[in-house]
Amino acid sequence: MNYQEMIDTTNERNTFMRRNRIRVTGLERDRATVQAIVTQELMNLNGTVHGGVYFTMADACCGILARADGRKYVTTDTSFRFLKAASAGTMEAEATVVKRGKTLSFFRVIVRQKETGDVLADGAFTFFCTSEG
């Protein structure tokens, strides 16, 4: 499966991402991006995007990047920081590879406000490979 097919399959079949209005917008072997347009459904009671949306975007972005090598993965560990609230516009997460290993792979992710470039959150994710390539 090529990268565009992986993007299309994820956007069509991942019901959790669709429910949270998250779409994969880019995928290469060492970089991935996802976006979510802020809607009322993503807001918390304070009128800003719920922190779970930030985290879900980051995890999904790192997850598709992990799978870019053709193997299957699960998240095993993360460190995540919420830095700034969003209340409108488009949020974008960008993940990059820190290191790919035989069983563990490490990724860095930054969530930004697309229109301004403001950093909203960042994190480090570790994924465990559950299959051979």
N, C-alpha and C positions, 0 to 999 in steps of 0.2 A: 504494500500500500504506500503510495507517495504522500507527501505532506499535505497537499490539497485534499486528497481523499480522507486523510485523518481529520482535517479541519471539518470537512463536510459531514463525516460520520458522527463526530462528536457533537456538532451543532444540531444534527437531526435526532440523535438517539439518546443524548444525555438529558433525561427529563429533569433532573435536579438542577442542572445549569440553566435549562430553559425556564424553569419555574422562577429562578432568581434573576432572569433576564441577562444572563451572562453568555457571551458568544466568543468563540475563538476567532481572532482576527489575523493571526500570523503564526507561522511555525517553520522553523529551520532546525537543523540538528542541535544547535547550541543556543537557541533563543526562541521564545514564544510570547505572544501577547493575547490578552483577552480584554473585552470591554463590556461595560454595563451602562446603559443609559439610566440615569436616576429617575425613578418614578415614585409615586406615592406609596406603592406596595413595598418599596425598599426602605422606607423611613421608619425610625423609631418614634417614641412618644415625644422626644425633644425636637422633632422636625429635621433631623439629620439622618444620613444613611446609617442603618444598623451595622454595628461592628461585624456581625456574622457575614454580611455581604462582602466586606473587605477581605475577611479571612477565606471565605469560599472562593472569591476571585483568585486570591493568591495560591491556594491549594490546587484549584483547577488548572491554573496557568503552569505551575510546576509539574502537575501530573501529566499534562499533555506533552510537556517538554521531556519528561522522563521517558514517556512512551515513544518519542521520536526515533529511538534506536530500534524499534520493532519488538521490544520486550514488554511484559506486564509488570506493574509496580503497585505498591501500596505505601501510603505515608506512614512513617514510623516515628518521626520527631519533628518538632518545629519550635522556633523562637520567633515571635511576632510582636511588632510594636505599632500601636495606633498613634499617629502623630497629628492629624488634623481632620476635622469633620468636613464632609461634603453634604450639600443640600440641593444641588442642581447640576445639570450638565451631564458629561460623560466621564466615567471613571475608567482608567486603563491600568492593567497590571502587566508588567514585563518581567519575565523570568529568564535567567541565564544560568548556564552550567558552571558550577564551581569545580566539580570533579565527578567523573563517571567511574564507578568501580564495577567489579564482577557481581557483587551482591548489593552494595550500598552506593547510592549516588546522592550528590549534594547540590542544592540549587539556591540561588539568591533571587528574591523577588521584590519589586518596588511597585506600589500602587500610587498612581498619580491622578490628579484632576487633568483631563486631557486638554481642556481649553487654556489653562494657565501654566501647566507643568508643575504645579505645587505637589510636593510629596505628601501623601495622605497616610501611608503606612509602608513598612518594609519588614522583611523577614528572611529567615533561612529555613529551608526544608530539607529533610532527609527522607529518601525513599528506598524501600527494600524491593529488590527484583524477585518476582515470584515465578518467572519463566525463563527459558532459554530463548535466544534470538532466532 
